[in-house]
């Protein structure tokens, strides 16, 4: 979904309206595979005006997915992305960054970083998508989030403590800064090595966006060899 589609006046309605059955029930796309494709800068991807410093270590290439839990497109893309991530070579460091196009996104930003801090992402990340898009739960506010994690076996007191911690708040702020540095215009979107950006609009589908990322990674790897 494009950034201009998100605004404060429509957000309350969008939590349910974006959770459309067509997206919630969309079958996972086939795993993306294939040889590198011929890319066109400014069409298939953008090069950042100012490269960003990454902290993934020497010899590694960072790939970032920018997402929002309440976005139906992110929900539909998640199975394909998860399968792709499982097959990444060791020199690719992948991570997710939740976006905040306005302040009302922050509770779900903090949800992600709290789950990450508590070591619960593997267990609950996909379940958050299912809760919103399949069960139709409104997890836009902290109170609803805390209630939901409690029902999923998480110690609520510990969750709240971590949710409000300096570490989680700082990670959310840095996530927003990174989103702006990459000039994210919609989600899901992908950033590569602090240098390149693509999304479903530019690549013409998120499945092809993964091929774009693969080709960019292969090109970077070749230049480092």
N, C-alpha and C positions, 0 to 999 in steps of 0.2 A: 504494500500500500504506500502511496506517495505521501510525503510529509505534509503537503498542503491539505490533504484530506483530514488531518487531525486538527481539531480546534476545541477550545473549551466548551463552546456552546453545544457541540454534538457528541462530546465524549461519553456522557452518561448513557445516551441512546446507543452509542457505538459498541459498548461492551456486549450488548445482546445482539444488536443488529449486525455486527461484524461476524458473529458466530453463526454463520449460515450453514444449514445442513449440507449444502453442496460441497463446502470446504471441509466441514467436520467429518464427512463420510467419504471424502475423496480418497481413492486408492493410492498407495504409494507408487511413485514413478519408478520405472526400471532403473537399477543402479547405473550411474554414469561411468562410462568407460570408453576408451578409444584413443587414437593417436592425437597429438597436439593439433590444434586447428589454426588456420591463418587468421591473425587478429588485425584489427584496424583501430589504432589509438584514437580516442574521441568518439568512436562509434561502439565498439564492443567493451571498452573500458576507458577510464580516465587515469591520467598520471597526476599525482598530487603535485601542486605547485612547489610545496616544501616537503621533502621527504621527512618521515617521522622516525625517531629512534625506537628500535624495538629491543626488548631485553630477553630474547629467547636463547641467547648463547651463540657462540661462534659456530658457523657451519649450518645453522638452522634457518628456515624460512617460515615466517609467521603468516598464518591465514586466520582471519577473523570473520565470524558471522555476526552481523548486527541484526537484532530481532526484537520483537515485542510479544509477550505471551498472548495478548488479546488479539493479535493480528491473524486473521484466517489464512493468509498466504504463508505466514511463518509456520502455522500449524500444518498446512498441507505439505510444506517443504521438509519438515522435520524428519520424517522417515527416510527420505532420500539422502538428506544430509548425514544423518546418523550412520547409514550404511557406508557412505563415502568416507566418513571420518575413520571408520574401522579399518579401512584399507590404505590409509595414508602411509607413505614411507617414513622412516625414522627421522629424516632431516626436515620434515614439515611439522611445525608446532601449531596446533589448532586451538582456538578458544572462542567462546561466545561472549558477546557484549550486548546487554540489554539497552535499548535506546530510551531516551526521555525527550520527546518532542515538545512536551510542556510538563509542568509540575505534577500533573495528575498521573504521569507515567512512573513517578518515583517509587510508589509502593511496590510495584512489580519489579523494578530495578533492584530494590533492596531485598525482595523475596529471593531473587536469583543469587545475589551475593551472600545472603544469609545461608541458603542451602549449600552454596559452595564452601563457605567457611566451616559449616558443620559436617562436611563430608557427605551430604545427602543428595547431591545432584544426580548421581547415577540412579538413585532410587526414585526420586520425585520429579525430575525435570519433565519427563514425558507425561507424568501424571498431572502436572499443572496444565499442560495443553489440553489434556482430556477433560479435566474438570471444567475448563472454560468452554471448550468447543463441542464437547459431547454431552457432558452433564449440565451445561448451560448455567454454571455457577458464576456469580459476579464476584470476581476477586480483584476488584479495582481499589479497595481500601484495606488499610492495615488490619482493621478488626476482622474482616472476612477472611483475610489471609491467615491470621493467627488461629481462627476457628478451624479453618480447613487443615492446616498442618497438624493440629491437635487430633483431628479425626483420622489422620494418617500416621499416627504413632509417634509424633514428635513431641518432646517435652516443651510445652508452651512457654513456661517461664524461661527456659534456656533459650528458646527461639527469640522471644521478645528482647532478652538481654543482648543477644547477638545482633538482632535486627536494628536496634538502636545504638549499637556500638560505633565508636569512632572509626574503626576499621571498615565496617560496611558502608557507612556514610561517605567515607573518603573514596572507596572503590566506585560507588555510584557517581560521585562527582567526576572522577577520572574517566569513567565510562562515557559520560556526557561530553567531556572535553575531547575524547577520542572520536566520538561520533561527529562532532563539529569539525575536527581536524580533517577527517575523511570526507567531509561535506556530504554526509548521508542524506539522501533525498527521499528514501522510502525503505521499507523493510519487507522481506529479508534482503540483505545486501552483504557483499563480501569485500574485505580489504586484504591486500597482499603485501607483505614485507614493508609496510609503512610507505609504500610507493604507488600502489594501484588500487582502483576502486571499480567495482562493477555491481550490477543488480539485474533483476529480471527484465526491466524495461530496456536497458542497454543491450543485454545479451539475447533478448527476445524470449527467454524463459529461464527459470532458475536452474533447470537441468543443464542448459547450455552455458549458464553462468559458471557452473562447476568446471566445464570444459575450458572456459576462458581462464579460470584460475589455474587449472592444470597446466595450460600452455604457458602462462606467465611464470609459474613455478619452474617448469622445465627450462625456460629461457634464463631465469636467474641462476639455476643450478649449472647450466652450461657456461655462463659467464664466470662463475666461481671456480670452475674446474681448471 
